[in-house]
Amino acid sequence: MKVFAYVLIRTVPGTSHQIVALRSMPGVISAHSVFGRFDAVLFVSADSVEQLSQRVYEILAKQPNVIKVETLVCMPSPAEEPVIQRKEEIKLVTSFHCPSCRALNEVDAIVCFYCGYRFK
């Protein structure tokens, strides 16, 4: 099963473009410079966690301007179950208010269920 990870990288100011240039390396799906606590984010794939670890090390070991690295390994998502379409009958109920007590009654009612008023 393929393993995916986001690699968050803090670099020396002004050098994140060197990390983004690594997007052509094998296993790097995408690479972006970002604003915030980190300066660059890589999205990396591998066939196993061990290979992922090795790949991240190979990518970043040659980069002298890397200050901090944090790797977020993606959890596998469960296979989606097919949605079964159920056809349900929709029964249209029309109702009206009793003139005596204002309770809601069905159209074919003869007597108000609440107060006993007889409809004409």
C-alpha positions in Angstrom: 0.0 0.0 0.0 1.3 3.5 -0.9 2.2 5.8 1.9 1.8 9.5 1.6 3.3 12.3 3.8 3.4 16.1 4.1 6.9 17.2 4.9 6.9 20.7 6.6 10.3 22.4 6.4 11.7 25.5 8.0 14.7 27.0 6.2 17.1 29.9 6.5 15.1 33.0 5.4 15.1 33.4 1.6 16.1 29.9 0.8 12.7 28.1 0.5 13.0 28.2 -3.3 15.8 25.6 -3.1 13.4 23.2 -1.4 10.6 23.9 -4.0 13.1 23.1 -6.7 13.2 19.5 -5.4 9.7 18.8 -6.9 11.5 16.9 -9.8 12.9 14.3 -7.4 11.3 10.8 -7.5 8.5 10.4 -4.9 7.9 14.2 -4.6 4.4 14.8 -5.8 4.3 18.5 -5.1 6.4 21.2 -3.4 5.3 24.7 -2.4 6.7 27.7 -0.6 4.3 28.7 2.1 3.7 31.5 4.7 3.5 30.8 8.4 5.6 28.7 10.8 7.2 26.7 8.0 8.7 27.9 4.8 8.0 25.0 2.4 5.8 21.9 2.2 6.5 18.8 0.2 3.9 16.1 -0.5 5.8 12.8 -0.8 4.8 9.2 -1.7 6.6 5.9 -1.1 5.7 2.2 -1.1 6.4 1.8 2.7 7.1 3.8 5.8 10.7 2.8 5.7 11.1 3.9 2.1 9.3 7.1 3.0 11.8 7.8 5.8 14.7 7.0 3.5 13.3 9.3 0.8 12.8 12.2 3.1 16.3 11.8 4.4 17.7 11.7 0.9 15.8 14.8 -0.1 16.8 16.9 2.9 20.3 15.6 3.8 21.8 17.6 0.9 20.1 20.8 1.9 22.4 22.9 4.2 19.7 25.7 4.7 17.2 23.4 6.4 16.6 24.3 10.1 13.7 22.1 11.1 11.7 19.3 9.5 8.3 17.9 10.6 6.9 14.9 8.7 3.1 14.2 8.8 2.3 10.7 7.6 -1.2 10.4 6.1 -3.4 7.8 7.6 -5.0 5.3 5.2 -8.6 6.1 4.6 -11.2 3.2 4.7 -12.6 2.0 1.4 -15.9 3.8 0.6 -18.9 1.6 0.8 -21.3 1.8 -2.1 -24.4 3.9 -1.4 -27.6 1.9 -1.7 -30.5 3.9 -3.1 -33.7 3.0 -1.4 -36.9 4.1 -3.0 -39.4 5.2 -0.4 -43.0 6.1 -1.0 -43.9 9.6 -0.2 -47.4 9.9 1.3 -48.8 13.4 0.9 -50.8 14.3 3.9 -53.0 17.4 3.7 -54.3 18.8 6.9 -56.5 21.6 8.2 -57.1 23.4 11.5 -60.2 22.6 13.6 -62.4 25.7 13.7 -63.2 25.0 17.4 -59.7 24.3 18.9 -57.3 25.0 16.1 -55.8 21.5 16.3 -54.4 20.1 13.1 -56.5 17.3 11.5 -56.2 15.2 8.4 -58.4 16.2 5.5 -60.6 13.0 5.6 -61.2 13.3 9.4 -64.8 13.4 10.4 -64.2 14.4 14.1 -61.4 16.5 15.6 -59.1 14.1 17.4 -58.4 16.8 20.1 -61.8 18.4 21.0 -64.3 16.0 19.3 -65.8 18.8 17.1 -67.8 17.2 14.2 -66.8 18.5 10.8 -69.6 19.0 8.2 
